[in-house]
Amino acid sequence: MNYYAKQQKKKQQAQKPASVPQSPASAPYEVGNCWCFGALDTLFFKESRPMDSIGGAQLQSVFPPPARTLIGAVRTAIGGAHDVDWAEFHKNADHPLRTLMGHTDDLGQLSFKGPFLIQDGKRLFAAPLVVLKAEDKNAKSVFTRLAPSVAPTVCDLGNVQLPKKQDSTMLGAKPLEHTWLTEAGLQAVLAGNTPTASDLVPAQALFDTEERLGIGRAHATRTTGDGLLYQTQHVRPKPNVEVGMHVHGLEQCPAVPAEGLMRLGAEGRIAHWRRSTGHTLPACPVQDKSKSNRIMLVLMTHAHFAKGWLPDGLTQVGLDNGQTVWEGDINGVSLRLICAVVGKPVREGGWDLANQMPRPIQNLVPAGSCYFFEVLAAGPNGEALRKLHGSHTGQDTAYGRGELAVGLWK
């Protein structure tokens, strides 16, 4: 154990209470509910492919890490703060700590928002896929947006309005993949405009990748076997980059310290975590009264929908003019889906530590996907924006899935 780990252990032991606090009348912990994870070494968050079925291909690292990985890290920190016996915790259904943080798929009193990246203490946002980037003849970045076409087109989904470039003369325009936006950049996109080049934060500015070569071995005999050679790609976040996760439900739990060290991700790489103030979304844009029924929902985190790309609560409807749309309610707002710009599915699995088995693979709608809606229910101007902005949709929302930002489309 190194010096920093010893000091942190002494600090945690001095703060541990005799038992898990259960009284809601106790004073809330003053440290913020945003947990920030910073790397002290490289990190490895394995993609969904299993280790024994990749042949000679390299296993990539997912970054930012899956929500379940950070949730498991938070639970580990909570258990460590209470000196939990994990074998007893898994066997005893009446363990007092289960009320606080649940067990396996039960989160107990906890709920989460995120994960998201933080650079220099400021939250970054997944770039909405409606923004396209190209270069002009002077090699300067120029931008345009996608918007629903005026006339519908017959395709495999029906007779729908497909996304179309607003500037049809711009050649070579591509979505902002592996790119994040600053708060000012996201505000511009939500207001119906485009970001500037200074609002873009590419992956290269946030982390580097490092290739590793390893071989599996039997711990009992300390020998290797045939066919156990593997390749992985680790990420090394920049010193000013952290991964954030909002944690709700610990307000009455002063046992958890303000910071600590832990093993994070595959291979148990050392990371530092700290509790800080929260990072909120930019404010809702000001709505034009002449187009007050047009809103765009942008996924800030991956979403899990029962029907793949289609948000839960919507059903297909044919209008009198033959156009295909989807109508229904999302978080109490009656909406009509006109068009969608959806990214490639994100496949997440993971390891069930409690049951010592792999988790089923889930196909998630990636952060940055955009949905163009018309608000059906009459109401005060901007009411739909306030109801939906910052809310969550779909399944597993307690895990942070499906966080929404509301924007406008023209």
N, C-alpha and C positions, 0 to 999 in steps of 0.2 A: 504494500500500500504506500503510495507516494505521500509527500508532505501535505499537498492540498487535500487529498482524500482524508488523511488523518484529522486535519483541522476541521473539515466539514463534518466528519463523524462526531467529533467532540461537540461541535455547535448544535447538531441535531439532537444528541443525547441530552444536552442541557435544556432543550425546549420540549421534550416529550412529556405528555401528561400521563397520569396513571392509567387512564382508560379513554375510550373513544367518547368525545363529548356528544351528548344526545339532546341537550336542552336547547330549544329554539330561542330561549331568553338570553343566552350568552351573547357577549358582544361580538360583532362580526370582525373577521380578520382584516386588518387595514391594507395589506398588500393587494394590488390589483388582481383581476381575474384572468389576465392574459399571461400564459406561460410561454416564455421565449427559450428556444433550444439553440445553443450555439455549439459548433463542432470544435473539439480540441485536436482532432485528427481527421482522417478521411472517414466518410460514412458510407454505408452500403445498405440500401433498401431494395431488396431483390424484386425484380419484375415477376409477373405471374407464372412464367414457365418454370417447371420443376427442374431441380439440379440433375436428375438422372435421365432426362429426355432431350438434352440440347445438342448431343453429338459434339462437334467441334466448335459450336457457336459460342460467342461470348454472352454472358448474362449481364444485362444492363441494370443500372441502378435508377430507381424512380426518385425524382426530386422536384418539388417538395414531397416528403414521404406520405404514405397513405394515412388517413385519419385514424384508423385502428391502431397503427403503430404508435402514434403520439398518445392516444387514449391509454394504451397499455403502459406507456412510460409514466403518464400521470398517475395511474393506479399503483404502479410500482413505487413511486415516490410517496404516495399516501400510505401504503402498507409499510414502507421503510420507516416513515415517521412514527408509526405506532408499533414498531418491533413485531410485526405480524409473523406468525409461523405459517408459511404458505401451505404446507401439507395439511395443517389443521384447518386453515381457511377454506381449502378446496373440499375437504370432507364434511365440514360442519355447516349445514344449511342455516343454522341459527347463529352463526358467527356475528358479533355485533358490528363488525366493519362492513358486512354485506349490506346493511341498511344504508350506509353512506355511499359506497361505490359499486354495489351490485356484485355480479359474478357472471363470467362469460358474456352472453349477449344482453344481460340485464345490467343497466347502468346505475341502478339504485337512484340516489338523489341527483346524480350528475347529468349534465347535458353540455354539449360542446358546439363551438363555431370555429370553422377553419377546416384544414390548416391553410396558412398563407405565409408568404415570404415578407421579411422585414429587412430593410436596408437603411443603415444609419438611424435606426429607431423609428422609421416611417414605413407603414404598410404599403406593399405593392399589390397590384391587382392583375388578374389574368386578362390579357388583351382580348377584347370582344372580337369575335371572328367576322363581324360586319366591316371591320376596317381593313382596307387593302393598301399595300405599300408598293411603290415602284420608284425608279430613278429616272430623272429627266436627263437631257443631253449634257448637263453639267455635272452629272453624277450626284445630284442632290436628291434627298428623299422627298417624294410627293405622295399624297394620300388621297384616297377616295373611299366611298362607303357603298355597301350593298343595301338595297331597299327592294320591297316587293314590286314586281313588274306591274304595269298598268293592266295588261291583258293576261288572262290565265292561259296556261299551257297544259295540254293533255300529257300525262306521264303515268308512272306506275302508282302514284298516290291518288290519281284522279285528275280533275281539271283544276289546277291550282296556280296561284301566283308564285312564280319562282323568283329567287333573288336575282337582282340585276345591278350592274355597276351604275352609279349615278353619273360618272364621267366615262362614257363609252369609248372615248378617244384614247384613254390611258392604256398603254400596252404593257404587258409583263407584270401587272399588279397581282400581288399574292397576299394571303392572310398573314397576320403577325404571329407565326408559330414560334414557340420557345422564346416568347417575349412577354414582358410584364409592363404595366403602365404605372406611372406615378398617380397620385390623387388628382392632380391638375389634368392629366391626360384622360383619366376615366371621366372626370366631370365634363370634359369637352365632348367625349363620345356620347355620354348620357343626354347631353343637351342637343344632340343631333348634328354635331360637328365632327371634325377629325382632330387627332392629336398633332403635336409638333414633334420633330425629331428628338428634341430634348426631353420629351415625355416618355420615350421608349427606354426600357432597361432590358437588354438582351441577356440571354443565359450566360454568355461569356463574362459579363460584368458581375455575375453573382456566384459562380462556382466554376471550378476546373474539374476535368475528369482524369482519372488515373487507372491504367490497366494493371491488373494483378493476375498472377498465375499461381495456382495452388494444387494440392493433391489431398484427397481424403485418406484418413487413416483410422485404424481401430485403436481406441484409447487404452483398452485392456492390454493389448500386445505391443502397442506402439509400432505397428507395422502397416504398410500401405498395401493396397490390392490393385489388381488390374483394372483399367478403365476408370480410374478415379481422378484423373487429371481434369482440372476445370479452369476456366477463365472468367474473371469478373471485372466489372468496371465500377470503381468507387467514385464518389464525388468529394471534392474538397471545397467547401464553401469559403468565400472570402471572409476575412476577419470582421468586416462590418455587416455580415449577413446572418440572420437568425431565422428560424421557423417558428411561427406563432400559432397558438391555439387558445381560444377563449374557453375557460372552464367555469361553469356555473353549478352551484350546489355546495361549494366549500366555504360559504360565508360564515358558517357556524363551526368551523373546524380550525382552531388556532394551532393545532399540532403540526400542521404542515409548514415547514420553514419557508423563508423568502427565496432561497436558492439552494443548489446542491449539485452533485455530480452523479452521473448514472451511465450505464451501458445502454446504447441506443442503436436499434436496427440489427441487421444480421452481422455476425462476427463480433457483436458486443463492443463496438467502438465507443470510446469515452466521449461524453458530451456534457456540457454545462447547461443547467437550466435555472431560470430565475422567474419570479412572478413580478409582473409590471402592470401598468395601467392599460386599459383596453384600446383597441384600434378600430374605429368605426368606419362605416362607408361614407363617402361624400354625400352632401345633402341632395335631396331630390331636385331635379331641374325645374325651372319655372315653365308651366304649361301654357301653350298658346290656346286661347279660348276657341279660336276657329277650328283647331284640330284637337280638341280636348279629349276625344275618344280614342286617340291613337297612342299606344304605349308600347315600349319594347322591354322585355324582360331578359336580363343578362345573368347567366349563372356565374357566380363568384367562386363556387366550389363545385366539385363533381356531384351529379344528381343521379339518384336511382329511381327510375320509373318502371312501372309494371309492364308497359307496352313499348319498351325500348326508348326511342327518341321522343315519344309523345308524352307530355306532362300528364300526370294523373288527374282525373276529374274531367277530361275532355273526351268528347265522342264525335265521330265524323258526321257531318250534316251536308246535304246538298241544297244549295240555294236555288231560287226560282230561275236564275239565269244559267243554271247548269254548273256553277262554280262549286268546288269542293272546299269546305272549311271544317274547323273543329270547334265545338262550343262546349262551355261548361263553366264551373266555378273553380277559382284558385284562391284559397284563403279568404273566402267570402266575397270575392269580386267576380261578377258575371262577365265572361270574356269570350271573344271569337278569335281563334287563331287563323291568321291569314297566310303567314309565311314563316319559315324557320331556316336558320343557318346553324347547322349542327356539326361539330367536329367528329373526329374518329373516336370510336368507343375506347374507353379506358378500362382495362381488365385488371381487377384487383382480387387477390386471394388472401394469402397470409397464413399464419400458423396459429392454431388454437392451442395456447399454452396450457390452459386448464385441462383439456381433454387429450393433449399430445397427438394432434392430428391436423392435417391441412384443412383450411376453410374452403368451402365451395367458391369457385370463381364467379365474380359478379361483373357484368358489363355495365359501365356507368357512362352517362352523358358528360363530356368533359367541360370543365370550367371554361368560360369564354363563349359558349354557345348562346345564340340569341333567338328570341321568339317575338314575332311581330303580331300584336293583338289590336283589336278594337274593343273598347269597353261597351258592353250592352246595357248595363243598368244605368239609369239616369241618376245623377247625384251632383253635389257641389264640385266645381272645378278643382282637380288635383286630389280628390278623395281617394281614388284608386291608387295613385302613386304612394300616398302615405300609408295605405293598408299593406301594400306589397313590398315596399322598399325595406330591405333588411330582413324580410321574413324568409321562411324556408318552405320548400315544396317537395313533393315526392315522398319516398320512403326513407327510413333511417335518418330522419331529420335531427334526432337527438345526437347523432354522430357528427353533425355539421354538414350533412349532405344538403345540396340544393339551396344554398344561400342566394337570394335574389337581389339584384340592383335594378331599379326601374329607370328607363330612359324614354326618349321620344323618337319618333320617326316621322319624316316629312313626306 
